[in-house]
């Protein structure tokens, strides 16, 4: 019972922080995104430490370089998004990644291919999706916090629907070696709940104060987002499970008692953002 109350309290605090950050302003959303960026990278290097093998004593250097590159990338993107100008600043982003190569040359670590690969993985897996979230939140030149929270609702609906349906009638396992609890029935349940919340977002939730920007996307786009979430959020969850199995850990961290760490909470969010950005910016419907 004590565990239940701890899990419930941490979930409520998490929800309150997310609501405040997303519905407040672009500044509050940007700050929350920045904290998620730092938290995810900190956890990543904590859990990936054994994979650096003989170079793991230099983990502080790797993490510091990653923080520097990701923070500079974040600030450049923030300036471009907020002022809707100076897009040439984004040309610096690819060049920043070569710092990982330069560090290997200077410090002469034992396995540069492995170290560079892990560092680039962290940037692609964490930094790039969160930079895209800044673009998404400033859709059509103004802050769309309600729309971003609506996307998060679809992600949570997919996760909750898959869990509920899977725990009740799930029998056919789809990835037993990576995530034994994932079932085909739960997979389909996640799709149903994703589509349901896409419908609720566009027809009802947008009428609630602060959620009006949900209406910026058409019903067709919300359905497409639901399908993207159903497929790629599940893959994101499986990828996170794959990482944890490879590292022989249960949770990526303990920032949320009973729920794990930053990467545990935002794995699906990180994985779906690039594909949602395609739907929002490139699909004309």
C-alpha positions, 0 to 999 in steps of 0.5 A, a space after each residue: 500500500 505504501 508503494 501505491 501511495 508513493 507511485 500515485 504521489 510521484 505521478 501527480 507531481 509529474 503531471 502537475 509539472 508537465 501541465 504547468 510547463 506545457 500550458 504556461 508559455 513558450 518560456 515555461 515549455 522551453 525551460 521544461 524541455 531544457 531540464 528534460 534534455 539535461 536529465 535524459 543525458 545525465 541518465 544516459 551516461 550513467 547507465 551507458 558507463 559500463 559500455 565505455 569499458 576501459 574509457 569509462 573513467 573518462 565518462 565525465 569528459 564525455 558527458 561534459 562535451 555532450 552537455 556543451 554540444 546539446 546546450 549550444 544546439 538547444 540555444 541556437 534552435 531556441 533563438 531561431 524558433 523564437 525570432 522566426 529568423 536567422 535560420 542559417 544558425 542551424 548550420 552550426 549544428 552538424 559541425 558541433 558533432 565533430 567535437 566528439 571526434 576531436 576529443 578522441 584525437 586529443 585524449 587518445 582513448 582506447 576505442 574511439 569507434 565505440 566512444 564516438 558511436 555512443 556519444 552520437 547515439 545520445 545526441 540523436 536519441 535525446 537532443 534532436 527530438 527535443 530540438 524538434 519539440 521546440 519547432 512543433 510548439 511554435 507552430 505557425 509562428 506562435 506558441 501552441 502549448 495545448 497542441 503539444 499537450 494534446 500530442 502527449 495525451 495521445 502518447 499516454 493514451 496509447 501507453 495506457 490502452 496497451 497496458 490495460 488491454 494487454 493485462 486483461 486479454 493479452 496472450 500473443 507475445 510480440 517481442 518476448 525476448 525484449 519486453 515479455 509483457 508486450 502483446 498483440 492484443 495490447 498493441 491493438 488496444 493502444 491503437 484504439 485508445 490513440 485514435 480515441 484521444 485524437 478524436 477527443 482532442 479535436 472535437 472536445 478537449 480543444 474547447 477547454 481553456 488553454 487547449 484551444 491550439 489543438 484546433 490548429 491541426 485538422 482531424 485528419 492530422 490528429 488521426 495520422 498523429 495517433 497512428 504514428 504514436 501507435 507505431 513509433 511510441 511502441 517501438 520507442 518503448 521497445 528500444 528503451 527496453 532493449 537498451 536496459 536489457 543490454 545494460 542489465 538494469 530495470 530503470 534508467 533512473 529514480 527521479 520518479 519513485 515507482 516510475 523510473 527515470 527521465 528516459 523511462 518516462 520520455 522514451 516514447 515521447 522522444 521516439 515519436 517527435 521526429 515522425 510527428 514533425 513530419 505529419 505536422 509540417 509536411 503533410 497537407 490535409 
